[in-house]
Each structure stands twice: as structure tokens, then as C-alpha cells.
Amino acid sequence: MEKNNYDVIIAGAGPAGTTAATLLAQYGHSVLLIERDQHPRFHIGESMLPMSESVMQRLGIDWDKGNLKKGGAEFIDEVSGRRTYFPFEGKYHTFQVERSVFDKRLFDNAIEHGVIVKQQERVMSVICAESNVQLDTDKAHYQGRYLIDATGRDALMGKKLRSIDKIKNLGKFALYKHYKLAENEAANDLFAHGNIKILLSDIGWIWCIPLTEGRLSVGLVVQKNTSGELKQAALFEQAIQASPYMSELLIAAQTLSEVQIEADFSYRNTQRYGRRFACCGDAAGFLDPVFSSGFFFAVKTAEFIADQLHKGLVSGTEGAEELHQQGDAFYQKGFKTMHLLIERFYCSNIVENLFFESDRQLDIKREIVALLAGDLWQENNSFQQGLLCGRNKMA
Ligand SMILES: Cc1cc2nc3c(=O)[nH]c(=O)nc-3n(C[C@H](O)[C@H](O)[C@H](O)COP(=O)(O)OP(=O)(O)OC[C@H]3O[C@@H](n4cnc5c(N)ncnc54)[C@H](O)[C@@H]3O)c2cc1C
């Protein structure tokens, strides 16, 4: 008869779910990972941050293979002609990844580590009781000692507990499309450096992320109110045509997908853990795509939770509601820093006032690079300290 009782049940097999699953299996716990889709499945979010590297090492994932090296992040204002570049060098290196392929790799890796997986099975309801967790999917009933909610922006527990708190004033919605580029000078240069380009636009900003085999992810994140007259696809095309760089890059490019939309994505989950459950990745909160922090927070929160939960499972204290209190407070420092940085991007023109000036202040530039790399828990980053105190060195 099929086993239906596990130490840990994880809902959602994106990067957060597969990371938590693999780490807990490495510790020797029995883990069930339930995914409503079937890998490989499309997911937006291709640009990585360097500080995910240590988690990938623990998982045994060599991400040098099959991905494009990301040189750094470039910010460009084509109207004023100003631009700046934050390179990832030395201890900071990372990649641009095709998420369908990479998420499947993380999923297969979890299986190799002994995780029991179910695909095309949706978690419908869960009860976190005093002594165990009872979970129903559309196909079966399971029991466990603990639930990890890694359902991404579906936020299983956040919705159940009504603890989703929308964050205003960041990006309103994103329109995106994939291309295969024709060979030209702009394309060759883009793939040689592998940078993410962030182009400022009247109504928000455009991301340009090179992938392997000549593929390109392009997104328009809209922050300002638009007239509403233009349909989404037309709004996207208009923004692309208004950019001389994008127009040149896309000459003779082949379209790989229609324009797609993601909206209403900024929120925090105010109840990220409780009796016999914890949320990681987007299920714990998501800010905005601008500094590419989503995947990084997904694997980092999964790591925090897996390490702490392991201790709880070994000592039999996993039912204690405060199990994740300390780890969560630590994680919140990183999340808050990124939130403040993103808020400055949208609301106080940090790119114009600080990023474009940073070549004249190399100590600040180094500190900004650290934050853009996801190095959010250093003690001596004075730019970060200024942000957290509500000011920065330029103020
Ligand atoms: C427009 C946009 C652009 C982005 N760009 C970037 C970027 O460049 N770089 C970056 O790092 N991040 C980016 N992100 C964010 C990034 O994609 C996410 O932060 C990341 O995927 C979070 O991982 P996760 O595992 O928490 O959630 P997900 O990757 O969403 O995985 C959750 C999984 O749970 C499954 N699931 C949901 N509900 C259930 C259920 N009830 N039962 C079973 N399974 C379920 C889903 O099918 C899914 O596979 C972007 C986000 C947006 C909106």
C-alpha cells in the first residue's frame, strides 16, 4: 500500500519547494513534494542573483552548465543618454536561466535525493493540528508532522489565513515576450556580456535578459497610470518601439511567444509561520521584478526553514509555533532592505540621483553591487544601514 505519512509535506515544486525538499531529504527526513503542474513548466523570472550560489552548492547543482553567465546589471536612460553598470565580479557570479529547464533540474535533483514527488496533483486543503498535519489534494489524503507552503503567488496558507498584505507603489503589472535574436552587433555584444539591461521608460521600465541559444526575455513593467486605450500587446510593442536599443536589437528577431501578463504581484504575507507550518519563497511574500530578487529569496527562505525545521524534527519540537521566529527575523532584514531599495527605484528616482552618479563614489558603488548581488546580511554596508534608517549617503 502506498505510504501516506511523511515527516514533511511540501506544497509546490518551484525553486522554494524543491530546495526545502532536497535539504530536508539530505538531513534524512521523509519528504513528500506535491506539484499541481508537470515539469518542465514555463515560469517567468530568469535573471539570478549571485548569493543564491551557496544554496545551489548545498543542493549539488552545478549551474555553470547550460546557463548563460550574467556579467552584471546595467541601468540605462535612453532619453538623457545616461547609463551605469554594476558588475558581478570576484565572489559574485551568477547566471541567466531558462526557468522551465532549471526548475525541472531542481525537481529531478530532489527526486535523486530521495524526495517522494507527486505531479499534476493540487493541494486543496490543509489542517495544521496540535499533533500533526492533515492534507487533502484532488487525488489523495496525506498526513505529516509538518507542512511547508511553497505554492508561490498562489499563497495557499496566506489565503487560508487571510494574511496577504498588498504592497502599493511598486510595479503594477508586467507584460513580457520571448524572442530568438538574429545575429547582429547589438545581439553579439549582449550575449558576450550576459548582462541584464534595465531601460527606463515613461511608464515604468523594460527588462532585457539574454538566455542561451540566442533567446531573449523582454518585459515591460508598468508603474504609472496608462491611458487604458492601448491593449496590452500594443502597449508592450509601443514601449519597445520607443526604445532605440530594443528596436535595433530586435531587427529580424523571431517571436517565440505572445505577450503575456502578470499583475498585482507585490505583497507580504504577515503570517509566514505558525503551528506546524512555514511559508517560503513567494508564498512568504513577493516584491517586484526590478532587482531580480525573487528566485534568490525563494531558495534562501527555503534554506532557513529547512535548517531550522531539521532541528525541530530531531528534537521533537517541530510543533512549537515560535520555531521559525529567529530565522524569520534574520530573513526580514534582507527582505526589508530589498523592499526599501525597490521603493527608492519607483518613488525617489534612485537611478537618476544615485546609480548614475555612483562611478564618482566607488565605495557606494561597491555597496550597491553587494545589495544587487543579494549580499544582504553584511554588517558593514553603510549604504544598506542608511536605507534601513530611512536615509542614504546622497540625501
Ligand atoms: C513579471 C515577473 C518577473 C520576474 N523576474 C524575475 C527575475 O528576473 N529573477 C528572479 O529571481 N525572480 C523573478 N521573478 C520572481 C520569481 O519568478 C519568483 O520569485 C520565483 O519563481 C519564486 O519561486 P517559488 O518557488 O516561491 O514559487 P513558484 O516558482 O511560483 O513555484 C510555486 C509552485 O507551486 C505550484 N502550486 C501552486 N499552488 C499549488 C497547489 N495548490 N498545489 C500544488 N502545487 C501548487 C505551482 O504550480 C508552482 O510550480 C519575477 C516575477 C514576476 C511576476
Ligand as a Chemical Component Dictionary entry (heavy atoms), coordinates in Angstrom:
data_LIG
# 
_chem_comp.id                   LIG 
_chem_comp.type                 NON-POLYMER 
_chem_comp.pdbx_formal_charge   0 
_chem_comp.three_letter_code    LIG 
# 
loop_
_chem_comp_atom.comp_id 
_chem_comp_atom.atom_id 
_chem_comp_atom.alt_atom_id 
_chem_comp_atom.type_symbol 
_chem_comp_atom.charge 
_chem_comp_atom.model_Cartn_x 
_chem_comp_atom.model_Cartn_y 
_chem_comp_atom.model_Cartn_z 
_chem_comp_atom.pdbx_ordinal 
LIG C1  C1  C 0 6.964  39.660 -14.056 1  
LIG C2  C2  C 0 7.923  38.932 -13.146 2  
LIG C3  C3  C 0 9.277  38.846 -13.487 3  
LIG C4  C4  C 0 10.167 38.183 -12.621 4  
LIG N1  N1  N 0 11.510 38.167 -12.937 5  
LIG C5  C5  C 0 12.376 37.610 -12.054 6  
LIG C6  C6  C 0 13.782 37.568 -12.323 7  
LIG O1  O1  O 0 14.252 38.030 -13.358 8  
LIG N2  N2  N 0 14.586 36.981 -11.408 9  
LIG C7  C7  C 0 14.095 36.426 -10.250 10 
LIG O2  O2  O 0 14.874 35.920 -9.439  11 
LIG N3  N3  N 0 12.778 36.423 -9.993  12 
LIG C8  C8  C 0 11.911 36.976 -10.852 13 
LIG N4  N4  N 0 10.575 36.927 -10.595 14 
LIG C9  C9  C 0 10.103 36.231 -9.393  15 
LIG C10 C10 C 0 10.314 34.703 -9.447  16 
LIG O3  O3  O 0 9.800  34.190 -10.624 17 
LIG C11 C11 C 0 9.668  34.070 -8.221  18 
LIG O4  O4  O 0 10.028 34.828 -7.098  19 
LIG C12 C12 C 0 10.101 32.619 -8.011  20 
LIG O5  O5  O 0 9.661  31.798 -9.039  21 
LIG C13 C13 C 0 9.538  32.125 -6.671  22 
LIG O6  O6  O 0 9.722  30.747 -6.519  23 
LIG P1  P1  P 0 8.671  29.895 -5.658  24 
LIG O7  O7  O 0 9.208  28.509 -5.625  25 
LIG O8  O8  O 0 8.378  30.591 -4.395  26 
LIG O9  O9  O 0 7.314  29.953 -6.491  27 
LIG P2  P2  P 0 6.991  29.368 -7.940  28 
LIG O10 O10 O 0 8.212  29.334 -8.761  29 
LIG O11 O11 O 0 5.839  30.140 -8.452  30 
LIG O12 O12 O 0 6.554  27.882 -7.645  31 
LIG C14 C14 C 0 5.358  27.578 -6.976  32 
LIG C15 C15 C 0 4.854  26.209 -7.462  33 
LIG O13 O13 O 0 3.740  25.834 -6.679  34 
LIG C16 C16 C 0 2.805  25.193 -7.522  35 
LIG N5  N5  N 0 1.495  25.290 -6.851  36 
LIG C17 C17 C 0 0.754  26.397 -6.636  37 
LIG N6  N6  N 0 -0.376 26.090 -5.960  38 
LIG C18 C18 C 0 -0.341 24.749 -5.745  39 
LIG C19 C19 C 0 -1.222 23.849 -5.096  40 
LIG N7  N7  N 0 -2.367 24.259 -4.513  41 
LIG N8  N8  N 0 -0.879 22.528 -5.062  42 
LIG C20 C20 C 0 0.278  22.103 -5.624  43 
LIG N9  N9  N 0 1.147  22.926 -6.251  44 
LIG C21 C21 C 0 0.848  24.229 -6.319  45 
LIG C22 C22 C 0 2.896  25.962 -8.825  46 
LIG O14 O14 O 0 2.423  25.198 -9.910  47 
LIG C23 C23 C 0 4.393  26.234 -8.905  48 
LIG O15 O15 O 0 5.096  25.274 -9.654  49 
LIG C24 C24 C 0 9.678  37.579 -11.429 50 
LIG C25 C25 C 0 8.325  37.653 -11.107 51 
LIG C26 C26 C 0 7.435  38.334 -11.952 52 
LIG C27 C27 C 0 5.988  38.418 -11.556 53 
# 
loop_
_chem_comp_bond.comp_id 
_chem_comp_bond.atom_id_1 
_chem_comp_bond.atom_id_2 
_chem_comp_bond.value_order 
_chem_comp_bond.pdbx_ordinal 
LIG C1  C2  SING 1  
LIG C2  C3  SING 2  
LIG C2  C26 DOUB 3  
LIG C3  C4  DOUB 4  
LIG C4  N1  SING 5  
LIG C4  C24 SING 6  
LIG N1  C5  DOUB 7  
LIG C5  C6  SING 8  
LIG C5  C8  SING 9  
LIG C6  O1  DOUB 10 
LIG C6  N2  SING 11 
LIG N2  C7  SING 12 
LIG C7  O2  DOUB 13 
LIG C7  N3  SING 14 
LIG N3  C8  DOUB 15 
LIG C8  N4  SING 16 
LIG N4  C9  SING 17 
LIG N4  C24 SING 18 
LIG C9  C10 SING 19 
LIG C10 O3  SING 20 
LIG C10 C11 SING 21 
LIG C11 O4  SING 22 
LIG C11 C12 SING 23 
LIG C12 O5  SING 24 
LIG C12 C13 SING 25 
LIG C13 O6  SING 26 
LIG O6  P1  SING 27 
LIG P1  O7  DOUB 28 
LIG P1  O8  SING 29 
LIG P1  O9  SING 30 
LIG O9  P2  SING 31 
LIG P2  O10 DOUB 32 
LIG P2  O11 SING 33 
LIG P2  O12 SING 34 
LIG O12 C14 SING 35 
LIG C14 C15 SING 36 
LIG C15 O13 SING 37 
LIG C15 C23 SING 38 
LIG O13 C16 SING 39 
LIG C16 N5  SING 40 
LIG C16 C22 SING 41 
LIG N5  C17 SING 42 
LIG N5  C21 SING 43 
LIG C17 N6  DOUB 44 
LIG N6  C18 SING 45 
LIG C18 C19 SING 46 
LIG C18 C21 DOUB 47 
LIG C19 N7  SING 48 
LIG C19 N8  DOUB 49 
LIG N8  C20 SING 50 
LIG C20 N9  DOUB 51 
LIG N9  C21 SING 52 
LIG C22 O14 SING 53 
LIG C22 C23 SING 54 
LIG C23 O15 SING 55 
LIG C24 C25 DOUB 56 
LIG C25 C26 SING 57 
LIG C26 C27 SING 58 
# 
